[in-house]
């Protein structure tokens, strides 16, 4: 099966008649931090000293075959230098975010070859938001929110008066929408406790390494 890609609102096959020869994802490099020890073996690894592993940007390398100079030039004009959401048709449930650059457009006989690179965030994002709703009425209840590799702050829409406990800290919330760095979901199951009287709607987009 021949796959294509969507760049923003442009679809490689339908808008340009392009055949995607490949879309190679180059994983993000780890931002490693080491401190050498004079006169000693090895080095001190401080890569996770500030709360977890950080990553450089990832990269996607594209090659397309097109059947007219006009469509090849239009594809270059539409995409080159622009920051956009990118969806690979082979994994339609995820989206990449980054800037696209055209590296080459050249003729090969009656065909045209167009090459692009995209510098993208180190995580690819689920296109569908994860949503979890809870209603509380007096009795405290435990809430489990599952997350993937990327830490994420859920958006919390509150009706009524609710207290939330996360990582041992209690937060009091009235009606409104909240998003707090102190409530950041980590990989795996995250345990929260709710009490009070009202409703909370948690919504967030999971992300995994590109």
C-alpha positions in Angstrom: 0.0 0.0 0.0 1.3 3.4 -0.9 1.1 5.9 1.9 1.1 9.7 1.8 1.3 12.6 4.3 -0.8 15.5 5.3 1.0 18.9 5.8 -1.4 21.2 7.6 -4.4 21.2 5.2 -2.5 19.9 2.2 -2.5 16.2 1.3 0.4 15.0 -0.7 -1.5 12.6 -3.0 -4.7 14.6 -3.6 -3.2 18.1 -3.8 -0.1 17.3 -5.7 -0.5 13.8 -7.1 2.7 12.9 -5.3 3.9 9.4 -4.6 5.7 9.3 -1.3 8.8 7.2 -1.7 9.6 7.3 2.0 9.1 9.2 5.2 12.0 8.4 7.6 11.7 9.5 11.2 15.0 10.2 12.9 14.4 9.8 16.7 15.3 12.7 19.0 18.8 12.7 20.6 19.0 12.7 24.4 20.3 16.0 25.9 23.1 14.4 27.8 25.0 16.3 30.5 28.2 14.8 32.0 30.7 16.4 34.3 34.2 15.0 34.1 36.0 14.0 37.3 39.7 15.0 37.3 41.9 12.1 38.2 38.9 9.7 38.5 37.2 7.2 36.3 34.1 7.9 34.2 32.0 11.1 34.7 29.0 12.2 36.7 25.8 11.8 34.7 23.6 14.8 35.3 21.2 14.1 32.4 18.2 13.7 34.7 19.3 16.2 37.4 16.4 18.6 36.7 13.6 16.1 36.7 13.8 13.7 33.8 15.3 13.1 30.4 15.1 16.0 27.9 15.4 15.6 24.1 16.5 17.5 21.1 14.1 17.8 18.2 13.4 14.8 16.0 13.5 14.9 12.2 11.5 13.5 9.3 13.0 13.1 5.9 10.6 12.9 2.9 11.1 12.0 -0.7 8.3 12.3 -3.2 7.9 11.6 -6.9 5.7 13.9 -8.9 4.5 13.9 -12.5 4.6 17.6 -13.5 6.9 20.6 -12.9 3.9 22.7 -12.0 2.9 20.4 -9.1 6.4 20.0 -7.9 6.9 23.8 -7.8 3.6 24.3 -6.1 4.4 21.7 -3.4 7.7 23.5 -2.7 6.0 26.9 -2.6 3.2 25.6 -0.2 5.4 23.8 2.3 8.9 25.3 2.4 9.7 27.2 5.6 6.3 26.7 7.1 5.5 25.4 10.6 2.6 23.0 10.6 1.0 19.8 11.8 2.2 16.7 9.9 0.3 13.4 9.8 1.8 10.3 8.2 -0.9 8.2 6.6 0.7 5.0 7.9 0.0 6.2 11.5 -3.1 8.4 11.3 -3.7 8.4 15.0 -0.6 10.6 15.6 0.5 14.1 14.6 3.9 15.7 14.5 4.5 19.4 14.9 7.4 21.3 13.3 8.8 23.3 10.4 9.2 21.9 6.9 12.1 22.7 4.6 12.4 21.8 0.9 16.0 20.4 0.3 15.7 19.5 -3.4 13.4 19.6 -6.4 14.9 18.2 -9.6 13.8 16.5 -12.8 14.6 12.9 -13.6 13.5 12.2 -17.2 9.7 12.9 -17.3 9.4 12.7 -13.5 10.2 15.1 -10.7 11.8 14.4 -7.4 11.1 16.6 -4.3 12.8 16.1 -1.0 11.8 17.7 2.3 12.9 17.6 5.9 10.8 18.5 8.9 12.3 19.5 12.2 9.6 18.4 14.7 9.0 18.2 18.4 10.5 15.1 20.1 7.1 13.7 20.8 4.3 12.8 18.4 0.9 13.7 19.7 -2.3 11.6 19.8 -4.8 13.4 17.5 -7.7 12.5 19.8 -7.8 14.0 23.2 -8.1 11.8 26.2 -11.1 12.8 28.3 -12.1 11.7 31.7 -15.1 13.0 33.8 -15.8 12.5 37.5 -18.6 13.6 39.7 -18.0 13.9 43.4 -20.6 14.4 46.2 -19.0 14.5 49.6 -17.2 11.2 49.7 -13.5 11.2 48.5 -12.8 9.1 45.5 -9.7 8.0 43.7 -9.2 8.8 40.0 -6.7 7.0 37.7 -5.5 8.9 34.7 -3.3 7.0 32.2 -0.6 8.8 30.3 2.1 7.9 27.7 5.8 8.9 27.6 5.3 12.7 27.4 4.6 14.6 30.6 1.4 16.6 30.2 -0.7 19.1 32.2 -4.3 18.2 31.8 -7.0 20.9 31.4 -9.4 20.6 34.3 -12.9 22.1 33.8 -14.6 22.4 37.2 -18.3 22.8 38.1 -19.1 23.3 41.8 -16.5 23.3 44.5 -13.9 20.5 44.4 -10.7 19.6 46.2 -8.0 17.7 44.3 -5.0 15.9 45.9 -2.1 15.1 43.7 1.4 14.0 44.8 0.5 14.7 48.4 -0.6 18.3 47.8 -4.2 19.5 48.1 -5.7 22.1 45.7 -9.1 23.8 46.1 -10.9 24.6 42.9 -14.1 26.5 42.3 -16.0 26.8 39.0 -13.6 27.5 36.1 -10.8 26.0 33.9 -7.4 25.1 35.4 -4.1 24.0 34.0 -1.3 23.8 36.6 2.4 22.8 36.3 2.0 21.2 39.8 -0.5 18.7 38.3 1.6 17.2 35.5 0.8 13.6 34.5 3.8 11.3 34.1 4.1 8.0 32.2 1.8 5.3 33.4 -1.1 5.5 35.8 -1.4 8.7 37.8 -3.4 8.6 41.0 -5.5 11.6 42.1 -8.1 12.0 44.8 -11.2 14.2 44.5 -13.6 15.4 47.2 -16.3 18.1 47.6 -19.4 18.6 45.5 -19.2 19.0 41.8 -17.8 17.7 38.5 -14.3 17.7 37.0 -13.6 17.1 33.3 -9.9 16.2 32.6 -8.7 16.5 29.0 -5.2 16.1 27.6 -3.3 14.9 24.5 -0.9 12.0 25.1 2.5 12.0 23.4 5.1 9.3 22.7 8.6 9.7 21.4 8.9 10.3 17.7 
